[in-house]
Amino acid sequence: MKEHYDLVVIGGGPAGTPVAMEVAKLDPNKSIALIDSLGELGGECLFQGCIPSKILEASAKHIQELQNLSDFGIELQEKHYALVWEKIKQRKREILQRRTKAAKDVAEGIGNIEIIKAQASFCSKNTIEIVLEDNTSLEITFDKAVIATGSKAYIPTYKGDGVSEIITNVEFFANMELPKDLSIIGGGAIAIEFAQILAAFGVEINLFIRDDMILKNIDTKASDIILKKLEENPKINLLFETSIEAINRQNDQLEITYIQNGVKKRLLSTKILSAAGRVANISHLNLEKAGVEYVKKGIVVTKALQTTNKNIFANGDVVANFPKFAHTAQYASHLLAQNIFLEHNFFKPDFSKNSWVLFSMPNIASAGLSAEEAKKQNLDVIVDSFSFNVEAKSQIEEEDYGYVEYVVERSSKKILGITIVHEEANAIAGEAALIVAKQMNLRELIDTIHPHPTLSEAFVMLAKQMMGKIMLQKLQNPFMQSLLRLERLI
Ligand SMILES: Cc1cc2nc3c(=O)[nH]c(=O)nc-3n(C[C@H](O)[C@H](O)[C@H](O)COP(=O)(O)OP(=O)(O)OC[C@H]3O[C@@H](n4cnc5c(N)ncnc54)[C@H](O)[C@@H]3O)c2cc1C
């Protein structure tokens, strides 16, 4: 280990690792320290977030498919299956190990990155104290640093001796125990994913939702479909407008005392998982000593992700108001790596055309603006949707519900936003992201030949449907009729 590094990156997740790797590749002479308390690369995304949750989702989907086999002309002789939970745990372990090893091999292979397993905190504007596994501590200095320490699950404050028993995604994925029943606190993306996946494995779910709706940051038209799916699920009990007061131990169970509609109620639960929001991992960093300003939501940065200490940048979940996804952190990493070499004229990430997938069943995918966001911004847009029930691939797969929706700028016909609700929306989310990022218009989509039969044909069909309606309106105008003879109709 050196006493001084050109660049120190704190955090080996999607916001930190790619920055270290890109800088190392851009300048092989730079000395780089990548410090992570786990000593493994991948962060929460790999070990307790995106990847393990989707590994479980993959198994849950197979169970769902089994239940629908008769739709495809296949009758099971024995109407039951056995869940080999140990095998699922082993599969998760293997995928995680494969991915973290691959990342470490690449990082170490570059030659100028030192991966250090330690807890880091600042001592001054250019000094970091690192505490190694054996509790020895030492100080290193840096020219530039990147803080990418991520976020953790928020656990609300309740009364009672059972509060310490509340688990988060971290403990769930560390132990991978399937309880008989689970109470989940939260009505957002992580809570819904956990509820649907674990219900498919037979866990009885109680979902404690503070508001009168789920997924409140998502377009209501899309979230209503998920709500219906949750309501139809016999394993999921939705408890809206609930305010939890206390959690107490009751023999080997936990008693949740909550208020709903002004009435005090009680519910016994084997386990309780909090998915009630996220808090930035800043408390142990001694940011004051580094002159890095922060607020409750995380580190304050400029549009170029520079903190109030001009030699320190921050990226990912630890940043206040950052879109909390692995892919936004990875996208910003690329620009941040360039910024490390600059003193001004920094590159600035643009999250306005962000895309994301909620891996609920069915998925919701989104790119750019939703109809509700466009309305809030008073934009002059046309909104239309195309239902998957008339789309060939969806009919073949017996997943012929859901829709794709466009938000189109009226004057230019540019597609400003796409929402997709479909069992496999994740498969076409990338194309939606590209359409929005490149600001394609309806005609450009119609002119792009899409293979048949695939889900992505829905993009062309919706574009044709919208252009057809626009042309019809024009044709109904006598003045426009004469002009249109000179123009291609659709
Ligand atoms: C259940 C769940 C499912 C999710 N699913 C998705 C999904 O499908 N798609 C998606 O895009 N996002 C998903 N996310 C969000 C995604 O995991 C995060 O947005 C992403 O991990 C943020 O990356 P990061 O690098 O900022 O932080 P992290 O991934 O949290 O990495 C931070 C790293 O910093 C280390 N660290 C922290 N403090 C210190 C310190 N003081 N010293 C040294 N090291 C430190 C930690 O050990 C960790 O390795 C999910 C999250 C959860 C919880």
The ligand as a Gaussian input file, in Angstrom:
#p B3LYP/6-31G(d) Opt

LIG

0 1
 C      -33.476000      -4.959000      -3.073000
 C      -32.914000      -3.977000      -4.073000
 C      -33.122000      -4.201000      -5.428000
 C      -32.598000      -3.319000      -6.365000
 N      -32.810000      -3.546000      -7.691000
 C      -32.303000      -2.722000      -8.617000
 C      -32.465000      -2.980000     -10.004000
 O      -33.097000      -3.953000     -10.410000
 N      -31.902000      -2.127000     -10.888000
 C      -31.194000      -1.021000     -10.480000
 O      -30.705000      -0.282000     -11.327000
 N      -31.020000      -0.743000      -9.165000
 C      -31.558000      -1.569000      -8.236000
 N      -31.345000      -1.313000      -6.902000
 C      -30.585000      -0.103000      -6.524000
 C      -29.080000      -0.329000      -6.658000
 O      -28.698000      -1.450000      -5.884000
 C      -28.335000       0.910000      -6.199000
 O      -28.828000       2.040000      -6.853000
 C      -26.834000       0.774000      -6.479000
 O      -26.293000      -0.331000      -5.793000
 C      -26.095000       2.046000      -6.054000
 O      -24.741000       1.883000      -6.331000
 P      -23.612000       2.640000      -5.455000
 O      -22.316000       2.220000      -6.045000
 O      -23.962000       4.058000      -5.367000
 O      -23.761000       2.033000      -3.993000
 P      -23.585000       0.557000      -3.453000
 O      -23.924000      -0.443000      -4.473000
 O      -24.326000       0.531000      -2.165000
 O      -22.022000       0.417000      -3.169000
 C      -21.417000       1.128000      -2.129000
 C      -20.196000       0.374000      -1.648000
 O      -19.485000       1.217000      -0.759000
 C      -19.002000       0.452000       0.333000
 N      -18.826000       1.376000       1.468000
 C      -19.775000       2.106000       2.107000
 N      -19.220000       2.897000       3.048000
 C      -17.895000       2.673000       3.004000
 C      -16.771000       3.188000       3.721000
 N      -16.913000       4.120000       4.658000
 N      -15.540000       2.717000       3.412000
 C      -15.366000       1.774000       2.462000
 N      -16.383000       1.255000       1.746000
 C      -17.633000       1.708000       2.004000
 C      -20.063000      -0.613000       0.562000
 O      -19.508000      -1.761000       1.143000
 C      -20.521000      -0.892000      -0.877000
 O      -19.808000      -1.973000      -1.436000
 C      -31.847000      -2.184000      -5.937000
 C      -31.626000      -1.970000      -4.568000
 C      -32.144000      -2.857000      -3.649000
 C      -31.881000      -2.607000      -2.194000

